[in-house]
Structures are given as C-alpha cells and as structure tokens.
Amino acid sequence: MMRVLLVGLFFGLVSGQTASAQLNYGSDRAINQTLELTVSVIDFYFDGSDTDEPVFDFNEPAYGVAYSRPGFLARFARGSQDSGEDDLRLTDFMITASGAWRPWPRATGFQPTVPLGVHSGYRRVSRDEDRGTFNAFEFTTLAIGAGLGAEANGARARWRLRVIPMIGIAQRSLGTDTGSSTMLDANTHVTLGPLNDQFGISVGYGFRWQAWDVDASDFNEAATDDTFDYTGTMHTFRIGILF
C-alpha cells in the first residue's frame, strides 16, 4: 500500500509541475527542459558488522546524462572500479519529482520555497567474476520527504535550490523482500537563456547521502542481517543545454 501511495504522489507531482514555471519568450514552445552530461564522485561502502562475503565498496567516478524540466529530474550514470581480482561495475539511475509551496509567490526576484519530493532510484554494483554467494548489490528505492529551498527568477536567468531529507523503502531487485532507506537529497540548478530564442546554457550540482538497511537473512539463509547494509555519498556535476 505504501508503494502505491508513493507512486501516485510521484505522478501527481510530475503532472502538476509540468504546466508551471515555463519560459516562452514569444515562441510557441516553452523553453524549460535541459539535457546535460554528468560526472559523479561516488563513495559507497559497507556499513554493517563483519561479513564473510566480499563487499561492494566503490569509490570511483561515474559518468552519465541527465534530463530535467520543472519539477522533474532523471539521471543515469555508469562507472567502473578496477582493483585486480575484484573489479566492480556500478549502475545508478534515479528519478525525482518535486513540487514546492511558495509562501510569498512572485514572478521575479528571490523567494524561499518549501519543496516536497518523491524519489525513485536503482543502484547495482556487480563483480566481473563469481566470488561466492553474492555477486551484486542491486536494490530499488522509493522515498518521500519535504525540506527547504529557494529560487530566483530574472529576465533570462533562473536559479533553483532544494534540500530534502527523505525516508522510504528499499526493495531487492527482481524480488519482493524489502528494507528501509534514508537519504538527504540536495540539488541546485542555474539556467541562462534562451540565448538565441531556442537554446540556452544549463549548469547544476547535486548531492545525495543515502543509507540502505536491509535484513538480508530474511531472503537468503547464507546472509546476515547486515550483508546489504551500505551507506554512500554522491556528488554530481552537470552541464548542458536549455531547450
């Protein structure tokens, strides 16, 4: 039931924000979407007690793409870590839908906001070679939260900031077993333009701290409750076009 409610709120935020905060400048199409290249600095590490299984600690960059429009951000990244006998591959995909309450709404200038967000994410860290019972950390998360933010609108420049603590569920991919996940999601974004009535410049930075707490022994007798307890940070730098 919780997953159904979160998914419903997710799509409600997306549809509600699509029609807002659009820049038109006399053309028939709103200039409010961005497509960016990304570089993410990742520190992902085992946060449980001692385990006999090899861990999935990952601390290398990941590269990808991001797409955004008002109230919506999707990002995909891939990375690799070559460490001799334990080479790792990372895949990280996330979608965040957010809306904001503006206590003192205004068309231009600075104003504080109270953002509400729903986050859906997928992370897989896998080994190239078989090293035992567990060869991949692979979980999907769905979380919700509210936080603080700010925004500023100019003639051809916009700035957005939001910081949202979230809590939700973590589900083993291709399975029904669930645990919990907590995170702090922050994002700031600047767009300039359009510079020629069609395209502009987009620059952004995102930070995510996240913890996965899954009682792995519930779905595998070879695991302990801490086998898939991990914590990680992710700093993502984005640059691209506004269109």
Buried (B, 14 or more C-beta within 10 A) or exposed (E): EEEEEBEEBBEEBBEEBBEEBEBEEEEEEBBBBBBBEBBBBBBBEBBBEEBEBBBBBBBBBBEBBBBBBBBBBBBBBEBBBEEEEBEBBBBBBBBBBBBBEEEEEEEEEEBBBBBBBBBBBBBBBBBEEEEEEBBBBBBBBBBBBBBEBBBBBEEBEBBBBBBBBBEBBBBBEEEEBBBBBBBBBBBBBBBBBBEEEBEBBBBBBBBBBBBBBBBBEEBBEEBBBBBBBBBBBBBBBBBBBBB
